[in-house]
Amino acid sequence: MLRKTFCGTLDYVPPEMVQGEQYDRHTDNWSIGILTYEFLTGRPPFEKRSKIDTLNSIVSGEELLLPEYLTEESRDFISRLLLLDPKNRMELEEALQHSFIRKYN
């Protein structure tokens, strides 16, 4: 089902929602990437001083900075979820099979 409502916590809002486009389940994949980044670093990846700057950072395609201390597996997991084009984001089924997740099973 496609939706067009703007809702959610600012730091977790995906680019398609910021731009007022229709969105689907891939929005949730973005949020998983944001949450993973925040759990591992202690801060949201696109947070700026103002709401407008944060929204601009989300939609600009600004390169996602993944700290060196993150493992290669976690960086791959996050970067495959935080893609601007929702159709290119890793699917949830694939995420569950990713080595970053499977090593904790």
RASULKA-V150296 format. One record per residue. N is the residue number from 1. RES is the residue in one letter. SS is DSSP state (A for helix, B for strand, O for the rest). NEAR is the number of other C-alpha atoms within 12 Angstrom. Layout:
[[N & RES & SS & NEAR] [N & RES & SS & NEAR]]
//
This chain:
[[1 & M & O & 9] [2 & L & O & 13] [3 & R & B & 16] [4 & K & O & 16] [5 & T & O & 17] [6 & F & O & 20] [7 & C & O & 17] [8 & G & O & 14] [9 & T & O & 18] [10 & L & A & 27] [11 & D & A & 35] [12 & Y & A & 33] [13 & V & O & 39] [14 & P & O & 45] [15 & P & A & 33] [16 & E & A & 34] [17 & M & A & 33] [18 & V & A & 30] [19 & Q & O & 19] [20 & G & O & 16] [21 & E & O & 19] [22 & Q & O & 20] [23 & Y & B & 27] [24 & D & O & 21] [25 & R & O & 21] [26 & H & A & 33] [27 & T & A & 40] [28 & D & A & 26] [29 & N & A & 36] [30 & W & A & 40] [31 & S & A & 34] [32 & I & A & 32] [33 & G & A & 39] [34 & I & A & 38] [35 & L & A & 27] [36 & T & A & 32] [37 & Y & A & 34] [38 & E & A & 23] [39 & F & A & 17] [40 & L & A & 22] [41 & T & A & 21] [42 & G & O & 13] [43 & R & O & 19] [44 & P & O & 28] [45 & P & O & 35] [46 & F & O & 35] [47 & E & O & 27] [48 & K & O & 17] [49 & R & O & 12] [50 & S & O & 13] [51 & K & A & 17] [52 & I & A & 17] [53 & D & A & 17] [54 & T & A & 26] [55 & L & A & 28] [56 & N & A & 23] [57 & S & A & 28] [58 & I & A & 34] [59 & V & A & 27] [60 & S & O & 21] [61 & G & O & 19] [62 & E & O & 19] [63 & E & O & 15] [64 & L & O & 26] [65 & L & O & 21] [66 & L & O & 28] [67 & P & O & 19] [68 & E & O & 12] [69 & Y & O & 12] [70 & L & O & 21] [71 & T & O & 17] [72 & E & A & 16] [73 & E & A & 21] [74 & S & A & 31] [75 & R & A & 27] [76 & D & A & 25] [77 & F & A & 36] [78 & I & A & 37] [79 & S & A & 30] [80 & R & A & 33] [81 & L & A & 35] [82 & L & O & 43] [83 & L & O & 33] [84 & L & O & 31] [85 & D & O & 25] [86 & P & A & 26] [87 & K & A & 19] [88 & N & A & 16] [89 & R & O & 30] [90 & M & O & 31] [91 & E & O & 25] [92 & L & A & 22] [93 & E & A & 13] [94 & E & A & 17] [95 & A & A & 27] [96 & L & A & 18] [97 & Q & A & 16] [98 & H & O & 24] [99 & S & A & 18] [100 & F & A & 22] [101 & I & A & 19] [102 & R & A & 15] [103 & K & O & 11] [104 & Y & O & 9] [105 & N & O & 9]]
//
